[in-house]
Amino acid sequence: MDSNLIKFQKVISKSGLLKEDQDSFKKLFSKASSRDLKFIIDLFEKYPEQIEILNKFYKLKRETLKNKDKKAWNDILQQEYKILEEIENK
């Protein structure tokens, strides 16, 4: 198993997310490249609050896709964009 995948799983396990959410994240990121995992690990270690934020958006997106709500999808993307801008400007 990729060392970054193992490290990612450890970071998620210590995150405080519910077990169900941890498992969902681990499954979601299990197919990511080692390079992408490294980026996410670095982000989560520098900004641990982003784990919960990413989890919130992931759940919202899943629900929005299920409901096929295009307006809600665009709203979520706008919220994410604002957060990414804030991180970039730190």
C-alpha positions as CSV (number, residue, x, y, z in Angstrom):
1,M,0.0,0.0,0.0
2,D,1.2,3.5,-0.9
3,S,2.9,5.3,2.1
4,N,0.9,8.4,1.4
5,L,-2.4,6.5,1.5
6,I,-1.4,5.0,4.8
7,K,-0.5,8.5,6.1
8,F,-3.8,9.9,4.8
9,Q,-5.8,7.2,6.5
10,K,-4.0,8.0,9.8
11,V,-4.7,11.7,9.4
12,I,-8.4,11.0,8.8
13,S,-8.6,8.5,11.7
14,K,-7.3,11.2,14.1
15,S,-9.6,13.9,12.6
16,G,-12.6,13.6,14.9
17,L,-14.9,12.8,12.0
18,L,-17.6,10.1,12.7
19,K,-16.4,6.6,11.8
20,E,-18.9,6.5,8.9
21,D,-17.4,9.7,7.5
22,Q,-13.9,8.5,8.0
23,D,-14.7,5.3,6.1
24,S,-16.3,7.3,3.3
25,F,-13.3,9.6,3.0
26,K,-10.9,6.7,3.0
27,K,-12.9,5.0,0.2
28,L,-13.2,8.3,-1.7
29,F,-9.4,9.0,-1.7
30,S,-8.3,5.4,-2.1
31,K,-8.0,5.9,-5.8
32,A,-6.1,9.2,-5.6
33,S,-2.5,9.4,-6.9
34,S,0.3,9.5,-4.4
35,R,1.1,13.0,-5.4
36,D,-2.6,14.1,-4.9
37,L,-2.6,12.4,-1.5
38,K,0.5,14.2,-0.5
39,F,-1.1,17.5,-1.4
40,I,-4.2,16.7,0.7
41,I,-2.1,15.5,3.7
42,D,-0.1,18.7,3.6
43,L,-3.3,20.7,3.5
44,F,-4.9,18.8,6.3
45,E,-1.8,19.0,8.5
46,K,-1.5,22.8,7.9
47,Y,-5.2,23.5,8.2
48,P,-6.9,20.6,10.1
49,E,-10.2,22.4,10.1
50,Q,-10.4,21.8,6.4
51,I,-11.1,18.1,7.0
52,E,-14.5,18.9,8.5
53,I,-15.2,21.5,5.8
54,L,-14.3,19.1,3.0
55,N,-16.5,16.5,4.6
56,K,-19.4,18.9,4.9
57,F,-19.1,19.8,1.2
58,Y,-18.7,16.2,0.1
59,K,-21.9,15.3,1.9
60,L,-23.7,18.3,0.4
61,K,-22.6,17.4,-3.0
62,R,-23.7,13.8,-2.7
63,E,-27.1,14.9,-1.6
64,T,-27.4,17.5,-4.3
65,L,-26.4,15.0,-7.0
66,K,-29.0,12.6,-5.7
67,N,-31.7,15.4,-5.9
68,K,-30.4,16.7,-9.2
69,D,-30.5,20.3,-7.9
70,K,-28.3,22.4,-10.2
71,K,-28.8,25.6,-8.3
72,A,-27.7,24.0,-5.0
73,W,-24.7,22.5,-6.9
74,N,-23.7,25.9,-8.1
75,D,-24.1,27.4,-4.6
76,I,-21.9,24.7,-3.2
77,L,-19.2,25.4,-5.8
78,Q,-19.3,29.1,-5.0
79,Q,-18.9,28.5,-1.3
80,E,-16.0,26.1,-2.0
81,Y,-14.3,28.7,-4.2
82,K,-14.5,31.4,-1.5
83,I,-12.9,29.0,1.0
84,L,-10.1,28.2,-1.5
85,E,-9.5,31.9,-2.0
86,E,-9.2,32.4,1.7
87,I,-6.7,29.6,2.1
88,E,-4.7,31.0,-0.9
89,N,-4.6,34.4,0.7
90,K,-3.4,33.2,4.1
